[in-house]
Amino acid sequence: MQRQEHKLDASNIPLGRLASKIALLLRGKNKPDFTPQLDQGDAVIVENIAKIKITGNKLTNKIYYSSSRHPGGLKKIKLKDLIDKKGHAEVLRRAVHGMLPNNKLRQEMLKRLTIT
């Protein structure tokens, strides 16, 4: 199987729209011979991630949750704080991660995502 490379420019594109396009390419749903149980997706390179568009009040209102599954182990971080701490690349990676299927192929698909 031949994997193609797709280069995407993130300038002035909303976060969710870019993430859904990336997830589609990583999964291979754009190909006529798509099979859900096979990893037939392509590699994706995203450029100009610092110029991504975040619409509405998401910078202050969107909250990412993580839990250690122990009592009192719930952690919250706002989108603005996550960008300051880890950068735009982590925000895009989390968005794409949420749009990929929750199975054994997810990590293999995410390895083909390069964010510059």
C-alpha positions as CSV (number, residue, x, y, z in Angstrom):
1,M,0.0,0.0,0.0
2,Q,1.3,3.4,-1.0
3,R,0.8,6.2,1.6
4,Q,0.7,9.7,0.3
5,E,1.8,12.9,2.1
6,H,-0.7,15.7,2.5
7,K,0.6,19.2,3.5
8,L,-2.0,21.4,5.1
9,D,-1.7,25.1,5.9
10,A,-3.5,26.0,9.2
11,S,-3.6,29.8,8.6
12,N,-7.0,31.2,9.4
13,I,-8.7,27.8,9.5
14,P,-10.9,27.0,12.6
15,L,-9.6,24.3,14.9
16,G,-12.5,21.9,14.5
17,R,-12.6,22.1,10.7
18,L,-8.9,21.5,10.4
19,A,-9.0,18.6,12.9
20,S,-11.9,16.9,11.1
21,K,-10.0,17.1,7.7
22,I,-6.9,15.7,9.3
23,A,-8.8,12.8,10.9
24,L,-10.4,12.0,7.6
25,L,-7.0,11.8,5.8
26,L,-5.3,9.9,8.6
27,R,-8.1,7.3,8.6
28,G,-8.2,7.0,4.8
29,K,-11.9,7.7,4.4
30,N,-11.2,9.8,1.3
31,K,-10.2,6.6,-0.6
32,P,-12.6,4.6,-2.6
33,D,-11.4,1.3,-1.1
34,F,-11.9,2.4,2.6
35,T,-12.2,-0.5,5.0
36,P,-12.9,0.4,8.7
37,Q,-10.8,-2.3,10.3
38,L,-7.7,-1.5,8.2
39,D,-5.3,1.4,8.6
40,Q,-5.1,2.7,5.1
41,G,-4.7,6.4,5.8
42,D,-2.1,8.8,4.6
43,A,0.5,11.0,6.4
44,V,-0.4,14.6,7.2
45,I,2.0,17.5,7.7
46,V,0.4,20.7,9.2
47,E,2.2,24.0,8.8
48,N,1.7,27.5,10.4
49,I,0.0,26.0,13.4
50,A,0.5,29.3,15.4
51,K,-1.9,31.1,13.0
52,I,-4.8,28.7,13.6
53,K,-8.2,30.4,14.2
54,I,-10.0,29.8,17.5
55,T,-13.5,31.1,17.3
56,G,-16.0,32.4,19.9
57,N,-15.1,32.4,23.6
58,K,-13.3,29.1,23.5
59,L,-10.1,30.6,24.8
60,T,-11.7,31.4,28.2
61,N,-14.6,29.0,28.3
62,K,-13.3,25.7,26.9
63,I,-11.9,23.4,29.5
64,Y,-10.0,20.2,29.1
65,Y,-10.5,17.6,31.8
66,S,-8.2,14.8,32.9
67,S,-8.6,12.4,35.8
68,S,-6.4,10.1,37.8
69,R,-9.5,8.1,38.7
70,H,-8.8,8.6,42.4
71,P,-10.9,10.7,44.7
72,G,-10.1,14.4,44.1
73,G,-8.0,13.5,41.1
74,L,-9.9,15.6,38.5
75,K,-7.7,18.2,36.8
76,K,-9.0,21.1,34.7
77,I,-7.1,23.3,32.3
78,K,-8.5,26.1,30.1
79,L,-7.7,26.3,26.4
80,K,-5.7,29.5,26.9
81,D,-3.6,28.0,29.6
82,L,-3.0,24.9,27.6
83,I,-1.7,27.0,24.7
84,D,0.6,28.9,27.0
85,K,1.9,25.7,28.6
86,K,2.2,23.3,25.7
87,G,1.5,25.3,22.5
88,H,-0.9,25.1,19.6
89,A,0.3,21.7,18.5
90,E,-1.0,20.0,21.6
91,V,-4.4,21.6,21.2
92,L,-4.6,20.3,17.6
93,R,-3.3,16.9,18.6
94,R,-6.0,16.5,21.2
95,A,-8.7,17.6,18.8
96,V,-7.6,15.1,16.2
97,H,-7.2,12.4,18.9
98,G,-10.9,12.9,19.8
99,M,-12.0,12.5,16.2
100,L,-10.3,9.3,15.5
101,P,-11.9,5.9,16.4
102,N,-11.3,4.6,19.9
103,N,-9.5,1.3,18.9
104,K,-6.0,-0.2,18.5
105,L,-5.4,1.8,15.3
106,R,-5.7,5.2,16.8
107,Q,-2.1,5.5,18.0
108,E,-0.7,4.3,14.7
109,M,-2.8,7.0,12.9
110,L,-1.6,9.7,15.2
111,K,2.1,8.7,14.6
112,R,1.6,9.8,10.9
113,L,0.5,13.4,12.0
114,T,3.4,15.9,11.9
115,I,2.8,19.4,13.3
116,T,5.3,22.1,12.5
